[in-house]
Amino acid sequence: MEVLGQQVIIENIGGAGGMTGTARVAKAAPDGYQFVLGGTGTFGANQTLYIDREGLLKRHDYDVDISGGTPAAHYFGEYQEAGGIMFPTKHDIFPRQPDNTPNQELLVVSIGLSNFDLK
Protein backbone atom coordinates (compact mmCIF):
# COMPACT_ATOMS: atom_id res chain seq x y z
CA MET A 1 0.00 0.00 0.00
CA GLU A 2 2.89 2.37 0.70
CA VAL A 3 4.26 2.18 -2.84
CA LEU A 4 0.96 2.28 -4.75
CA GLY A 5 -0.90 4.50 -2.31
CA GLN A 6 -3.91 2.21 -2.36
CA GLN A 7 -4.98 -1.21 -1.16
CA VAL A 8 -4.19 -4.19 -3.39
CA ILE A 9 -6.17 -7.42 -3.19
CA ILE A 10 -4.47 -10.58 -4.44
CA GLU A 11 -6.89 -13.34 -5.32
CA ASN A 12 -5.63 -16.80 -6.23
CA ILE A 13 -8.17 -18.36 -8.59
CA GLY A 14 -7.30 -22.01 -9.06
CA GLY A 15 -8.57 -24.49 -11.61
CA ALA A 16 -8.00 -25.70 -15.16
CA GLY A 17 -4.27 -25.03 -15.07
CA GLY A 18 -4.77 -21.28 -14.59
CA MET A 19 -7.44 -20.89 -17.27
CA THR A 20 -10.27 -20.20 -14.78
CA GLY A 21 -8.63 -17.06 -13.42
CA THR A 22 -7.31 -16.01 -16.83
CA ALA A 23 -10.78 -16.24 -18.37
CA ARG A 24 -12.21 -14.19 -15.51
CA VAL A 25 -9.72 -11.37 -16.07
CA ALA A 26 -10.18 -11.53 -19.86
CA LYS A 27 -13.93 -10.93 -19.39
CA ALA A 28 -13.45 -8.11 -16.86
CA ALA A 29 -13.82 -4.43 -17.70
CA PRO A 30 -10.62 -3.10 -19.35
CA ASP A 31 -9.97 -0.67 -16.50
CA GLY A 32 -6.46 -1.84 -15.60
CA TYR A 33 -7.51 -2.99 -12.13
CA GLN A 34 -7.22 -6.71 -12.82
CA PHE A 35 -4.31 -8.61 -14.27
CA VAL A 36 -3.03 -12.15 -14.50
CA LEU A 37 0.30 -13.35 -13.21
CA GLY A 38 0.90 -16.90 -14.28
CA GLY A 39 3.46 -19.19 -15.67
CA THR A 40 4.09 -22.65 -16.92
CA GLY A 41 3.66 -24.73 -13.82
CA THR A 42 4.84 -23.83 -10.36
CA PHE A 43 8.21 -22.11 -10.41
CA GLY A 44 8.70 -22.21 -6.68
CA ALA A 45 7.09 -21.77 -3.31
CA ASN A 46 8.83 -18.48 -2.45
CA GLN A 47 8.28 -15.65 -4.91
CA THR A 48 8.79 -11.89 -4.73
CA LEU A 49 7.18 -9.36 -7.06
CA TYR A 50 8.51 -5.84 -7.68
CA ILE A 51 5.88 -3.44 -9.01
CA ASP A 52 6.58 0.15 -10.07
CA ARG A 53 4.56 3.26 -9.23
CA GLU A 54 2.40 2.82 -12.33
CA GLY A 55 1.39 -0.66 -11.12
CA LEU A 56 3.47 -2.50 -13.73
CA LEU A 57 5.43 -5.62 -12.86
CA LYS A 58 9.16 -4.92 -13.19
CA ARG A 59 10.83 -7.96 -11.60
CA HIS A 60 9.78 -11.41 -10.39
CA ASP A 61 12.19 -13.33 -8.14
CA TYR A 62 11.74 -17.05 -7.57
CA ASP A 63 13.68 -20.25 -7.02
CA VAL A 64 13.28 -22.61 -9.98
CA ASP A 65 12.13 -25.85 -8.33
CA ILE A 66 12.48 -27.85 -11.55
CA SER A 67 16.13 -26.78 -11.73
CA GLY A 68 17.25 -27.69 -8.22
CA GLY A 69 16.02 -24.47 -6.62
CA THR A 70 18.17 -22.18 -8.76
CA PRO A 71 17.49 -18.54 -7.75
CA ALA A 72 16.20 -16.47 -10.69
CA ALA A 73 15.45 -12.79 -11.35
CA HIS A 74 12.91 -12.30 -14.17
CA TYR A 75 12.82 -8.73 -15.50
CA PHE A 76 9.84 -7.28 -17.42
CA GLY A 77 10.03 -4.24 -19.67
CA GLU A 78 9.01 -2.35 -22.79
CA TYR A 79 5.30 -2.45 -22.01
CA GLN A 80 2.77 -2.08 -24.83
CA GLU A 81 -0.99 -1.67 -24.62
CA ALA A 82 -3.28 -4.18 -26.33
CA GLY A 83 -7.02 -4.27 -25.77
CA GLY A 84 -6.72 -1.87 -22.85
CA ILE A 85 -4.19 -4.09 -21.04
CA MET A 86 -0.49 -3.35 -20.60
CA PHE A 87 1.77 -6.23 -21.61
CA PRO A 88 5.53 -6.51 -21.08
CA THR A 89 7.13 -7.26 -24.45
CA LYS A 90 10.62 -7.83 -23.07
CA HIS A 91 11.47 -10.62 -20.63
CA ASP A 92 15.00 -11.31 -19.40
CA ILE A 93 15.83 -13.93 -16.78
CA PHE A 94 19.16 -13.99 -14.95
CA PRO A 95 20.52 -16.16 -12.13
CA ARG A 96 20.17 -14.39 -8.79
CA GLN A 97 23.32 -14.06 -6.68
CA PRO A 98 23.47 -14.52 -2.87
CA ASP A 99 23.13 -10.73 -2.38
CA ASN A 100 19.85 -10.84 -4.40
CA THR A 101 21.35 -9.02 -7.39
CA PRO A 102 21.15 -10.58 -10.87
CA ASN A 103 24.25 -11.93 -12.54
CA GLN A 104 23.75 -9.99 -15.77
CA GLU A 105 26.71 -11.75 -17.40
CA LEU A 106 24.65 -14.97 -17.53
CA LEU A 107 21.40 -14.33 -19.40
CA VAL A 108 19.40 -17.56 -19.07
CA VAL A 109 16.26 -16.67 -21.05
CA SER A 110 15.36 -13.68 -23.20
CA ILE A 111 11.94 -13.30 -24.81
CA GLY A 112 10.74 -10.48 -27.04
CA LEU A 113 7.12 -10.10 -28.12
CA SER A 114 5.83 -8.00 -31.01
CA ASN A 115 2.89 -7.59 -33.35
CA PHE A 116 0.19 -8.90 -31.05
CA ASP A 117 -3.39 -7.84 -30.40
CA LEU A 118 -6.35 -9.01 -28.34
CA LYS A 119 -9.57 -9.90 -30.09
N, C-alpha and C positions, 0 to 999 in steps of 0.2 A: 504494500500500500504506500510505503514511503516513496518509492521510485515513481510509480504511476500516478499517485495522488488520488487513487480511488480503490475501492475493494475489488478483488479479483476472485471469482469462484471457479475452481477447477472441478470438473465433473468427469469421472471415468465411466464411459459408457461401453460396457463389454458386449461381446457377441459377434458372431459371424466374422471372426478374424479382423475386427476393427471396422467392418462395413456398416454396422448399426449406427455407431456414432458419426461416421463419415457421412452417411446418408442424411442423418438429422441436421448436420451443419450445412450440407449442400442445399437443403430445403428451407433453411432459415433465411430471414430477411438479410439482404446484403449490406448490413450496417457496420460491419467490421468488429462486432462485439463477440462473435463466435469464430473459433478456428480449430483446426484439427492438428494435433501433433501425434504422429504415428510413425511406424517404421515396419521393417520386415522382421517380425518376430520380436522377442524380448531381447533388447541389447544387454540390459543388466538391471539389477535391483536398485542400485544407487545412481540417481541421475540428477544433474543440476542444470537448470535453464537460466540463461542470461538474456534479459529482454531490455531493449532500449526505451527511451522516453516516449517514443511514438508507438510503443506496444509491439514492436517487431522483434522476433527471435533473432539474436545475434550469435549465440554460441550454445551448444548442448554438450555437456560433459557426461561421460558414462564409461563404465568398464565393460568391455566386450566379452560377455560370458562365453560366447562360442569360440573365442580366441584366447582362452586361458585367463580371462580377466584383464586383458590389456587395457590400460587407461587411454581414452581417446578424447580429443577436443574437436567437435564438429562445428565449423564456422559457416554461417549463412550470410549472404550478401546479394547486392545488386537486385533489389526487389522490383518487381513489375506488377502492375495491376491487371487483373483479368476477371471479368464478371463481377467487379466490385470487391474482389479479394486480393490482398497483397501476397505475392508468391516470391520466395527467394529463388533467383535463377542461378546463383553460384553457391556451390557446396564444396568445402575443403575440409578434409579430416586428417588430423595430425596425431601422432602419439603424444600423450600428456606426460610430462616429466614429473619427478617427485615434488617439485615446488609448484605444481599445478599449471605451469606454463607449457605451451605447445612446443614440440621440437619441429620448427618450421623447415628444417633441413630434410625431414623425412615425410614428405607428402604421401599419405597412404591411399586416399581416394580423392578425386576431383571430378565434380559433375557440373556441367553447364547446361542450362535449359534455354530454349529459344523458340520463337514462333508457336506459341500455344495460346489457346483460347478456351473458355468454358461455354458450353452450349446447353 
